[in-house]
Amino acid sequence: MAGSTRRAVGIDIGGTGIKGGLVDLERGELIGDRVKVATPQGAQPQDVLAAVQGVLATLGVSDHDIPLGVAFPAIVKGGRTLSAANVSDAWIDFAAEDFFEAGLGRDITFANDADVAGVAEVRYGAARGVAGLTLLTTLGTGIGSALLYNGVLVPNTELGHLHRAKHGDDAEAWAAYSAMEREDLSWPDWAARLQWYYSHLEFLFSRDLFVVVGGVSKHGDKFLPLLELNTPIIPAIHRNSSGIIGAASLAGD
């Protein structure tokens, strides 16, 4: 399923960090080092654009013949961002793809950040060759989700915003990795919150595999064995680089 272009650049914009890298599309692997900068405070469009420009400059990528994919933490339809969970509200109903293309002076492929991580894992990683329904979740500043059925992406699911009716908040406010850091939770205490979340997903979906993405996935041995689920749950093969690889892979298409 990998794209026909051998190399592409992926940029993964998150609520706290912006990451980028050059990707070998045959192997689905980074070429050289990943570049990461902090997401500008407030995450206003012009500031985020400047940060992306800086990442590309650091990568030394000036050849516009190399495809560029950009992943963003929002619902993305027709190149517009329709939500803004962990960035400025200025992104709501914003022509983001046109904005980035004008600011970068080149064509891009633009998509939701969790969706592109799902693409990376189904093409090159933990969900490759898995039949049935794979539900990928990103655990970071918020909770993103990607739904993959027999290797095909169903875009723009927002399962991090499942509502906790008795508590008046949503899942990511309570169970994202940022909540663990903010409240100084132990691994078992955080796992108890994840238990509620993944059990709820099991109730809602007839899933065959859970894949966990994000920087915390490298510590999967500290919390995944604490979960009691009827569905296998495993860390992403590409950990926190899945968004970069998936964005580049879509661009390579």
N, C-alpha and C positions, 0 to 999 in steps of 0.2 A: 504494500500500500504506500510505500514511501514515494516522495515526489521524484520526478525525473531529473531535476537539477541537482548536481552533486553537492553544492554548498549553498547555504543560506544563512542569514542573520536572524536571530530571535531576540526580541526585547520583551521582558516580562515586567509590567508595571504593577506594583502592589501598594498596599496601604502604608507600608513602612519602608519598603525598598524597591529600587528599580534595577533589574539585572539584565545583562545582555551577553551574548556570545556568538561566535561563528560555529556553525554546525555542519558536520559531515552527514549528508542525507542518506548515504548508503548504509551507514552503521547506526545513525541516530545518536551520535556522540559529539560532544564539544571538541572543537579544534582549538587548542590553546586554552588560556585561562578565561574564566568567567569574570566579568566586570560587574561590580555592584556599587551603587551609590544610594544614599538615603533619599526617600521620597520627600520633596520639599514640604515644609510645614504648611498646612492648609490645602495642599495639592490642587492649587489653581491651574487651569489649563496652560497658561503661558509658562509657569514655573516648571510644570511637568515636562513640557516640550523642551525647555532649556536643559533639563536633566537628561532627557533622552539624547539630545544632541551631544551632550558631554560624554555619555556612554559610548556612542558611536565613534566619537573622536578618539577616545581612549582605546577602543578596539582597532582603530586605524582603518576602518572600513569606509572607503570613499568611492568604490566602484559600484555604480548604480545598476550594473548588470547582475550583481549578486542580489537575489530576492531578499526582501525584508518583511518579517512578520512582527506585529506588535500585539501583545496581549494586554487586556485592560480589565480591572475588577468591576464590571458592570454588565447589565444586559446590553447586548449589542445586536441591533437589527438595522439592516440597510446602511451600515456605517455610522449609525447614531448610537450614542450611549443613553440608555433610557432609565438608568438608576445610578446611585452614587452612595453605596453603603459605607465606604471607608475613604472617600475622597470628597472634594468640594461639591456642593450642590450645583455649582455652575456646569457640571457635566451632565446634568439631567436634561434629556431631550436636546443633546448637543451634537452637532455634525462633526464628531471626533475624527473620523477617518479623513475627511477633507481637511480638517485642521492640521493633522499630523502630516499629510501629504504636502500641504502648502508650506508648512514650517520646515520640513526636511528636504523639500525640493525633489521628491521622488514618489513613485507609486509604492504602496504598502499593502499587506494583507492584514486585516484588523479583526480581532475576535475576542471573546470572553476569556479571561485568564484560566479559569478552571476547565473550560472546554478544550483549550489548547493543551493543557496538561493531560487531559484524557486522550487526546489524539496521540501525544507522545507515548503514553503507556500502552495504548492499543496497537500502535505501529511498531514500537521498539522495546516495550517493557513488560510490566507485570500482567497486563491484560491481553497481551498478544496471543491470538489463537484460542481465547476463552469464549466458549459458546454461551448463549443466553444473555442475561442482564448483569453488566458490571456497573457498580455505582462507585465512582471515584469522588473522594472528598479532599479538599485542601484545608489543612488546619494551620492557620497563621493568625494574622490580624483579625480576620473573620473566618467564616467557613464557606468555601465555594463547593460546587458540585458539578459533576459531569456524568451524564447518563449514556451508557454505551450498550447497544443491543446487537449481538452478533457482530461486533466490530464497527457498527455504525453509530455515529454521534447523534443524539437528540439534543440540540443546542438550547442554551439559556434556561437551564433549570436553576432555581434559587433555593435549594434545600437547606441552606444555612439560615434561612429566615422562617423556618417552621416555627410556629408560635407556641410558646408555653402558656397555655390559656390561664392556668391558675396563678401564674407569676407575673404576667403582663410584659414579658419580654420575648425575644426570639432566641433560637438555639445558639447563634454565634455569640451573642452577648454573654451567654452563660458557659458555653463549652468550647469556644475557640482557644487556641494556644495562648492568645493574648490575655484571656481571662485567668489562665493559670499563672502567667507572669504577674499580672496586675494584682491578683489576690494572694500571691505567694503560696499556691496550692502545692501539696505533695503530689507525687505521681499517682498514688492510690486515690487521693481525693479528686484529682482531675479525671482519672479513669472512671470514677463513679458518675461523673457528669456525662462522659462519653458513652457510658453504658446506657443511660437514658436515651441519648441521641440515636445511637445505632440500633437500639431495640425498637425505637419508634420508626426508623427507616425500614427495619425488617417487617414491621406491621403493615406499612404502606405499600411496599414493593415486594414482588416475588423475585428477589435478586439471587444471583449465583456467586458473586464475589464483591467484596469491598476492597478498594485500594486507597491507601492513605498517602497524600502528597504534602509537601512542605518541609521546612528545615527540621521540624520535630520528628519527621519520619525516620531520621537516622538514629533516634532513640526509641524506636519501636519496641525493642526488647524490654523497655521499662514500663510500658503501659498496655501494649496490645495483648500480652498474655493475661492481663487482669480482666479482660472483657469476656463475658459469657454470652456468646452469640451462636445462632444456628447457621451462620454464613461465614465462610473463610474471610479473614481480614488480614491483609498483608501490606507492607510498605511499598511505595513506588520504587521501581528499579532506579529511576533517575533522580529520586529524592527531590531536592529543591531546584533542580535544573529542568524539570519536566516542562515547565511553562516556556522556557527558552527554546527547548528542542521542538515542542509542539508548534510554537509560533513559526519557527523556521521551516518546519515540515509543511505546514499549510502554505507558506509563501512559496516553497519549492514546487507545489502543485501547479 
